[in-house]
C-alpha cells in the first residue's frame, strides 16, 4: 500500500504529499459533466430525459478516468447506462468499486427546485455494501462534533438532546432536515415537540446527509427514511468528512426481506454504521451542484461558457477540496431540452 511521504518546502517545514494520485480529482470531471448536461433541463418537467442526459454525460466522462472500476451502486433496469456490474474507467488504474448517482434529485431539476447534485464515489475492491434500488432505510446523520451521539434505535428526543449537548446548543437551536414525505409526519411531530426546527426537502437525501455534516449549511442533523443505495453513497462522503451515520433497514414486505437477504444483509433488524456500509480506508467522493442549494451552487450558464461548484473528499488524506470551475467551451443547448412537454 502506498503511503504519504514528507516533501521539503522552501520554508524548511516538512509537508506531506500524496504519492498516489487522488482519483477524486478525476471523478469530479464526471460529476461536472453530468451537472452541465442536466442543468440545461431545469424546469423542463421531463424527469426521464433529465436522468438520461446526466447518466450519458457521466458515462462518457468515466471513460477517461484512470481506474479499473466496477459499478456496485448504480442504475438498474433495461437500458441503464451505468448499470450495476458495468466496468468503468480506462482499465489501467487500480481496481476499485464505484458508487454513483448521476443525478440525485431529478424531480428537483424538473421543477427547478434547489439541492439537486451529481455524485460519485470509489473505494477499494470489496469495500462497498451492495444495496439494490428499491430498498429503504431509516437514517440519521450528523457532523464530526456529534459523532458518537446518535442511535437510530433510540427516540427522536434522546437523539436530539445528545446532539445538542455535543454541539453545545439548545434543543431549539437545532435544525433537522428530512424529506417531505407522508411517511415522515409522525417524525415531524416528534421533532416539533422537542422545540427543534425542521427543514424539508422534496428530494435528495444524499445532499441532506452531507449538509448535516458540513459547517455553514445551517443543518445539524438529517433524519428519516430514504433509499438504501443513497445511504451507502452518503456513508462514503461522511467517512471522508468524519461525520456519523446510522441506519436500519425499513422493510415494507416479505419481498423486501428476501431482497435484503439476497443482497447479503444478515442483520435485517440490526443497525448499520458508516464502517459497515463502507469498509475500505481509501474512499474518494465527488459532488457537483446542479441546482442551487445549501450544499452547493447550481450550474450557471453564460454565453459560450458555464460555471460549476463542486466538492471533492478523500478519506485517506483527509482532504476536502472546494472547487469553482469555469468551463470555457461552446456549450450548446441539449437537443430538445427546451421543447414543450405535452
N, C-alpha and C positions, 0 to 999 in steps of 0.2 A: 504494500500500500504506500502510495506516495504521500509525503508529509511536507509541511511547510518548513522552510529553512530561512535563517536570518539573512537579510541583504543589507549591505552597508549603505548608509545615506551620507550626503555631504556634511550633515551636522555631526556625524560620528555616532548617531543613535542607531541602534540595530532595529530594522524594520522588517517584520515578517512579510514574505511574499509567497504567493501561491505558485507551486511548481506545476501542478496540474491545472490546465485552463478551466475557467468557470463556464460550464455549459449553459448556465443561466443567461449569460450574455449573448449566446446564440439563440436560446429559446425565446428571448424577448422579441426577436425579429419575427417569430411565428405568431405571437400574440398581437404584435403591431400589425402584421398583415391581415389577420382576422378582424381586428378592430377597424382598420382603414376600409376594409371591404364592407363590413356590416354597418358601419356608421352612415354610409350613403343611404341606407334604407330607413333611417329613423323616421318614425311616424307613418310608414308605408302600410302597416297593418298586415303584411304578408309574413307571418311567423316562419313558415316553412322556407320561403325564399331567403329570408334573413339568415336562418340557421344554415341553410345550404351554402350560401356565399361565404359565410365565415369559415365553415369546415373546409371548403375548397381552397380558400386562401391559406389557411393554416397547413393543410396537407402539402401544398406546393412549397411553402417556405420550409417545411420539415426536411425536404429532400437535401437541403444544403447544410443541415446541422451535423457536425462531426460526432456521430454516435451510432451505435448499433442497438436501436431501441425496439421494444415490443410494447404495443399499447395494451394495458391491462385495465384501465378505466377510460372508456371512450364511448363511441356511439354503437348502437345496436339496431338491428332491423335491416331489411333488404335495401340495398343501395347505399348503405352507410359508408361515407368517405373515409372515416377514421375509426374503423371497426376494431373491437377487442380482438387481439391476436395479430393485428397487422404490424408488419415491420416498418419502422420509420427511421429516418436519418440516412447518412451516406454509406452506412455499413462498415465504416473503417474505424470508428471510435470504440470506446469501452462499452461492453454490453450493459444495458440498463433497462429498467421498466419505466413506462411513460403513463402518466395520468393526465388527461386533458379534457377541457370543455371549451371548444372554440368560442362559444357564446354562453355565458351564464346570465340568462335573462333575455331570452328572445322576445318575450312579451313586453319587456321594458323598452326595447328598441322599437318594436312595432308600434307602441303607443307614445313613444317619445318621453318615457319616464326615466328617472335617474337610476344610477348604480348598476348599469349593465357593464360587464367586464369580460375579457377573454383571458383564460388561464391555462397554464400547462405546468407540469412538474415531472421531475425524473428522480429516480433512486436506484440503488444497486439492485441487481437481479435477486429476486426472492424477498424483496422488502415490502411491497405494497399488497394490502389485502384486496382480494377480488370482490368487488361489490357490484352485483348486477343492477342494471337500471330497473326501476320499479319497486325496489326495496327501500324502506324508510327507517329512520332512526330518530329517537328523541335525543336532542343535543343540548349541551351547554358549553360555552366557550368564553374565556377571559384572557387578559394580557398577563405579562410576567409578574406584575405586582400582586395579583390574586392567584398566582399559581399555587395549587395545593389546597385552595379554599373551596373548591367545588365538589359536589357529589350529586350526580344525576339521579340517584335513587332517593335523595333527601327532598324535603319540602322546598317550595319556592322561597318561603320566608327565611328558612335557615340558610339557604344558599346566599340569598341577597344580604343577610346580616353578616355572614363571614366575608363576603366580597367587600362590603362597605368597610368593615374593620380592617381588612388587608390594605385597602386603598386610603385609609384614614378619612373616610367620608361619612356623611349621614346617609341613612337609607333614602331620604328624599332627594339626595344629590345624584343618585344612581340613575342611569338611563339604560333601559333594556330594549334591545332590538329583536324583532321577530317577524316572521312572515305574516301578512294579513290573510289569515285563513279561518274559516268557521271552526276548524278543529282546535284553534287556539283561544276560543272565547273563555273557557274556564281558566286557562293560564293567564290571560289578560286580567281577569278579575282578581286572581291571586296576587299578581304584581301590584295592581291598584290598591289592594288592601294594605300592602306594606308601605305605601306612600311613594314608591319609586315611579319614575317616568317611563313612558313607553314610546318607542319609535317603530312604526310599521313599514315594512317593505312589501311591495306586491310580488316580487321575485328576487332571487339572488342571495341564497344563504351562504355561499362561499365568501362573497364580499362582506356579508354581515359578520361572519366569524372573524375575518381579518380586521374589520372596523373595530371590533371589540378588543383587539389585541394592540393596535397601534395607538400611540398618543396623538391627541389633537383632533380626533374624529368626533368627540363628544359622546361616544358609545362606551359603556363599561362592561356589558355582558350581552351575549347572544343566547337566546333560549328558544326552544320549540322543536317541532317535528319537521324534518326535511329529508331530502334524498340521501341515501347511504353513500352513493358514489361521491356526492358533494362533501360528505363528511371526511372521506379519505383525502380529497383534494385540500380541504381546509386544514386537515391534520398535517399535510406536507408543509403548508405555509406556517402553521403555528410551531412546527418543530424547528423551523429556521428562526422564528421570532422569539422563541422562549415562552410562548403562550401555553395555555392549558385547555384541553378539550376532552370532554367525556360524552359518550353516547351509549344508548342501549337500543336494541332492535325494536321497532314498532311494527309488530306483526298483526296484520288485519285478518288473516285467514290461514287455513291449513296449507294452502298453496304457497303463501309467503314463507311458512315454516319450512316446507320442502325445498324451496328455492334457496333459503338461507343455509340449510344443511348441505345442499349440493355445492354451494359456493365455499364450503369449508368453515362455516361459523358453528363452532361446537357449543358456545355459550349462548343459547337462544334467549335466556333471561339474564345474562350477565352484563357486565359493564366493560366497555372498550375505551381505552385511553389513547393518547397520541402514539405512544410506543407500540401499542397493539395494532394500530391501523397502518403505521409506517415504521417498520423495524430497522430500516437502514440508518446509517450515520452520515451519508453524503447525499443530502437532498437538495435539489435546486428547484426553485419556483419562480415563475414569471407571470405577471399580470399587466394588462393594458386596459385603460378605460375606454369604453365605447360611448356611453352617455355620461353626463356629469354626475358626480356623486360625492359623498363624504370621503370615500376611499381614494378615488382618482377622478381627474377631469376627463371628460369625453373628448372624442376627436373633434378638432376644429379644422374646417376646410377653408382654404384661401384660393386665390387664383393660381393654379398650377403648383400648389404645394399644400401640405397639411401638417398639423402638429398633433402629437400624441403624448400622453403621460403614462409612464409605466413604473413598476417596481420590480426589482429582482432580489431574491433572497437566496442564501446558501447556508445550510446548517454547519458544514464542515469548517468554514472560515468565519462564520458569524457575521457575514457582511449583509448590509441592507442598502441597496442602491436605488436611488430615486432618479428616474430619467425623464427628461423632457426632450423630445426628438422632433426635429423638423425634417419632413420628407419632401425634398425638392425633386419633383418629377411631374410630368404632365398627367396628373390624376384625372381620369375620365370618370364620368358618372357610370355606375354599374348599369349595364344594359337592362332596361325595364324597371330600374329601381324606383322610378317616379311615375310608373304607369298607374292608371286608375284601377282600383280593386273593385271588382263587380260583386 
